[in-house]
Amino acid sequence: MNFSRTLIIKPSSMGDVVQALPVLTALKEACPKAHVSWLVARPFAGILEGHPRLDTVLIFDRRRFARFTLSATVAAEFLAFLQNLRKRRFTTVIDLQGLLRSAVLALASGAPTRVGFREAREGAPLFYTDEVSVGHRDVHAIERYLAVARRLGLEMPKATDHLPVSAEARAAIRRRLAGMGLGSGEPYIVVCAHARWPTKQWPPDRFARVLDAMRTRTGARAVLVGSTDAVANAQTIGDQMGERPIDLTNRTTLKELAAVIAEARVMATNDSGPMHVAAAVATPVVAIFGPTNPDRTGPYGPGHRVLAGRAACSPCYRRECLYAGETGALLCLTNITPQAVIGQLLEAWHDAGPR
């Protein structure tokens, strides 16, 4: 197969983009001279920009291009985007998104080889030249992506630094944390207490209790991270803690977020994009799962711990609880006690040792 000019299509979301990175590693190990581009949605481009194994980041402005039927200007911009894809003369396209939109973009590229999932939705396989069947639904997302790599004849990646974080980025974030009161080289817990689905969010008051206990028992400071939507939860946690944590929610770029997570000793998190960043940079994770299945989307690799508060209806993969307003609402999360999380964090903290 000709990988000389390869396009990977995986626009979103941040966690999914990070989980797809092992395919890039495998490709570059097999074909170090290949020119590899990645098509990504604008909000997540920062996680890929400057990646040492990636030659080009192609930003797909999904929100804007969604209006191409309503605006002549946007239609002209979308046509120019497609023409730009065509001009790059890709030899192979790997569609890891598996939707009609991504499959159409693969076809529009003009690449003679277009690979995607046989189980892709919305009729996407009609636009592929090669299909990969993953089979069992509970296969982890990374294993699904690597199945595509195997179908392409690639070996499993030997390197594990799928999301490299430079020494400069680490030093810069350490200086910033020092300016916020963290001692030089002081270990800390990085915390993502938010998730895109409300049903994935463990109560913030429980996070506060856990972080207070960790401060008392280990001396560990907490550093809160997340996007704009995470600010309210972070405020609630800070208000209920005995000592306010360092709050970086909505205050980092994606590159800075990766550096904060990479420098942490451990991470406490809901099922979230930052959780996958932590797994990719080898920071041990203690993850809290409710309506989703950690077998499919849990932190990948050794050294991570998952608490799943099973209920009769879980995993339901719902953004709204079926029992909202009733006694049994969100049992899959509320069954997980602060004591259980503290126990797992203490083990992870001591196992990790100085980083």
Summary of the structure (lengths in Angstrom):
residues: 355
radius of gyration: 21.1
end to end distance: 41.1
largest distance: 61.6
contacts: 1192
relative contact order: 0.11
helix: 43%
strand: 15%
